[in-house]
C-alpha cells in the first residue's frame, strides 16, 4: 500500500482520491479552502458533455476573437499583462488554432470523454452516490449562422451512429419547447442523446463524505500548499501552512494553483486561467425552463436545469488571476438569458459566481508522470473538468498502481 497525497479538493482531486483508495492505496487530501468544491467546481455550467468536447482552439477562432472583443456582450475579454506566461500561452494557443490540430485533439478528447462517462457510472456504483440532481436529458447545441450550422451538420454524416442528430429550427423547438420563448433566429441545432447535467458542488460534497468513510482514507488536511521539497529525483514532502506532509506519491490536482506548485518542483505547466461566470436562479411553478441541456454556439452560453434551479454559464475572460465578479459581465449574462429563455426562472433572485478554469493552449488536460519519479499530474482540464475528472482520475490511479493507461495518452502527457 502506498500513501498518496492528493493536492486539491475540487472534483478532479476528489475523484482521484477515490480512484486511488479503490485500488488499495492510502490517501490524504490537502485542500486550502474551508470545504471541498469551492473553486472552479463550485457553480460551473453543470453539463457532462462527453461528446461535445471540441477544444476552443480552432482555425476560425482568431478572427472570431476580434469580433468578440468588439461586442459588449461577446464571450471573450482580454486584459494584457506584463507576463511572459500569458503571452507564451497565447502564442501556443494560436499555434493550436489549425483545423488538422483541432480535429486530432478532438478525437483524443472524444476517447477521453467516452472513458470518463464509463468511469462516472463505475464511481456511482462503487461509492454508492445518490445524486438527486443527476439527469441525462441530452444536449442541444443551437446555431444562429446557417453556414456554421451546415458546416457542423456535414461532419455528422460520415459517422452517423444514431447518437447525434442535426435538427432544423422547427425541430429544435419541437424537441425543446422552451425555445419558443427565444428571440434568437436559429439556423438549427445538433442534438446529442445521453449527455447529462448535475450539480458539481453537491457531487463534491457527497464524494467527500464517502471518502471519510473509506477504510484507506487518512483524512483531509486543511492547509495552503506552499511548495514541494525534492531530492534524489523525488518529492520528499509537500510544504504547507500545516508543516511538511510526507507521502510515497504526490498528485497535483489543484487547478490553477498547480502551476505555482509545479514551478517549485522545476516544472513549467502551460496553464492559464479562463475566467467564467454563472447565474443560478430558482425555478417556480410558473416558469418554463428548458429540460434539455442547451448551448448557444455563437454566444458560448450554457443553459442547464439542475434540480429546481436554472444554471446559466458563459464567458472566456483572459484577465489573469482575478477572481472578482465583474458587474458588466453579469449584466451581459442576464441579457443573454432574457433574450433566449426569458421565462425559465426568477433571475431577480439569481446568485452570481465567477471562477478561474485552468486551461492548456490545446484544450487537453495534462496527465501522468513528471521528471520526479513520485510526482503525478492531473491538471489543466479547462471548462471540461467536470466531464473529464472521472476518467482522468482512473487513468492516474492506474499509472500510480504500476499499470498502463486504459486509453492512449498521446497529446495528454507533459511535454518534457
PEFEN-V451080 format. One record per residue. N is the residue number from 1. PSI is psi as a letter, one per 30 degrees, with the letter a starting at -180 (999 if undefined). D_LAST is the distance of its C-alpha to the last C-alpha in whole Angstrom. Layout:
# PEFEN-V451080
n={N/N}
psi={PSI/PSI}
d_last={D_LAST/D_LAST}
This chain:
# PEFEN-V451080
n={1/2/3/4/5/6/7/8/9/10/11/12/13/14/15/16/17/18/19/20/21/22/23/24/25/26/27/28/29/30/31/32/33/34/35/36/37/38/39/40/41/42/43/44/45/46/47/48/49/50/51/52/53/54/55/56/57/58/59/60/61/62/63/64/65/66/67/68/69/70/71/72/73/74/75/76/77/78/79/80/81/82/83/84/85/86/87/88/89/90/91/92/93/94/95/96/97/98/99/100/101/102/103/104/105/106/107/108/109/110/111/112/113/114/115/116/117/118/119/120/121/122/123/124/125/126/127/128/129/130/131/132/133/134/135/136/137/138/139/140/141/142/143/144/145/146/147/148/149/150/151/152/153/154/155/156/157/158/159/160/161/162/163/164/165/166/167/168/169/170/171/172/173/174/175/176/177/178/179/180/181/182/183/184/185/186/187/188/189/190/191/192/193/194/195/196/197/198/199/200/201/202/203/204/205/206/207/208/209/210/211/212/213/214/215/216/217/218/219/220/221/222/223/224/225/226/227/228/229/230/231/232/233/234/235/236/237/238/239/240/241/242/243/244/245/246/247/248/249/250/251/252/253/254/255/256/257/258/259/260/261/262/263/264/265/266/267/268/269/270/271/272/273/274/275/276/277/278/279/280/281/282/283/284/285/286/287/288/289/290/291/292/293/294/295/296/297/298/299/300/301/302/303/304/305/306/307/308/309/310/311/312/313/314/315/316/317/318/319/320/321/322/323/324/325/326/327/328/329/330/331/332/333/334/335/336/337/338/339/340/341/342/343/344/345/346/347/348/349/350/351/352/353/354/355/356/357/358/359/360/361/362/363/364/365/366/367/368/369/370/371/372/373/374/375/376/377/378/379/380/381/382/383/384/385/386/387/388/389/390/391/392/393/394/395/396/397/398/399/400/401/402/403/404/405/406/407/408/409/410/411/412/413/414/415/416}
psi={k/k/j/k/j/k/j/k/g/a/e/e/e/e/e/e/e/e/e/e/e/f/g/g/l/k/k/k/k/k/k/f/l/f/l/l/g/g/b/f/f/e/h/a/f/g/k/j/i/f/f/i/g/k/l/e/j/l/f/f/e/e/e/e/e/e/e/e/f/f/k/e/g/l/f/k/k/k/j/k/l/i/k/e/e/e/e/e/e/e/e/e/e/e/f/f/i/k/e/e/e/e/e/e/e/e/e/e/f/e/e/e/e/e/e/e/e/e/e/e/e/e/e/e/e/e/f/h/k/j/j/f/g/k/l/i/f/l/k/j/j/k/k/e/k/e/e/e/e/e/e/e/e/e/f/f/e/f/g/j/g/f/e/k/k/k/k/l/e/e/e/e/e/e/e/j/f/f/f/f/f/k/f/k/j/k/f/a/l/j/k/j/l/f/k/l/l/l/j/e/e/e/e/e/e/e/e/e/e/e/e/f/f/k/f/f/k/f/l/k/j/j/l/k/k/f/l/k/k/l/k/h/g/l/k/e/l/k/k/l/f/g/a/k/j/l/l/e/k/k/k/j/h/g/b/e/f/f/e/e/e/e/e/f/g/g/k/j/k/i/k/k/k/j/k/l/l/l/k/j/k/k/k/l/e/f/l/i/l/k/f/k/k/k/k/j/e/e/f/h/k/k/k/k/k/j/b/h/l/k/k/k/k/a/k/j/k/i/g/a/i/j/f/k/k/j/e/e/e/e/e/e/e/e/e/e/e/f/f/e/i/f/g/f/l/j/f/f/g/k/k/k/k/k/l/j/k/j/k/l/e/f/f/k/l/k/l/a/l/l/f/k/f/g/k/l/k/i/l/h/f/b/f/g/e/e/e/f/e/e/e/e/e/e/e/e/e/e/e/f/g/g/l/l/k/f/l/k/g/k/f/f/l/k/k/999}
d_last={29/26/26/23/23/22/22/23/27/26/27/23/23/27/26/23/26/28/26/25/29/30/28/30/28/29/27/28/27/26/28/29/31/35/34/32/31/31/28/27/29/32/34/31/33/33/33/31/30/29/29/29/25/25/22/24/22/25/26/30/28/28/32/32/31/33/36/35/34/38/39/40/40/36/33/31/31/29/30/28/26/26/22/19/17/20/20/17/17/20/19/16/18/21/19/18/22/23/25/23/20/22/24/21/19/22/23/20/21/24/23/22/25/27/26/26/29/30/28/30/33/32/32/35/37/35/36/39/38/41/40/43/41/39/40/39/41/39/37/39/37/40/40/42/41/43/41/38/39/40/37/35/38/38/35/36/39/37/35/38/38/41/38/38/41/41/44/47/48/51/49/46/49/51/48/47/51/49/48/52/52/49/50/47/48/45/45/44/41/39/39/37/39/37/35/36/36/36/36/33/34/37/34/32/35/37/33/34/37/36/33/36/38/36/37/33/32/33/33/32/31/32/30/27/24/23/20/19/20/18/19/18/15/16/17/21/22/22/24/27/30/32/30/28/27/26/24/22/20/18/18/17/19/21/20/20/20/17/15/17/17/13/14/16/13/11/9/9/10/12/15/19/22/24/28/30/34/36/40/41/45/48/49/53/55/56/53/51/48/45/45/42/39/39/36/37/35/36/37/33/36/36/39/39/42/41/44/47/44/43/39/38/35/33/32/28/29/26/28/25/26/29/31/34/36/37/41/41/38/40/43/41/40/44/45/43/44/47/47/46/47/49/51/48/49/50/48/50/49/45/42/40/36/33/29/26/24/20/18/15/16/16/18/16/15/12/13/12/10/8/8/11/13/16/14/13/13/16/16/16/19/21/25/24/23/27/26/23/23/25/23/20/22/23/19/18/21/21/18/19/22/20/21/19/19/22/20/18/14/13/12/12/9/6/4/0}
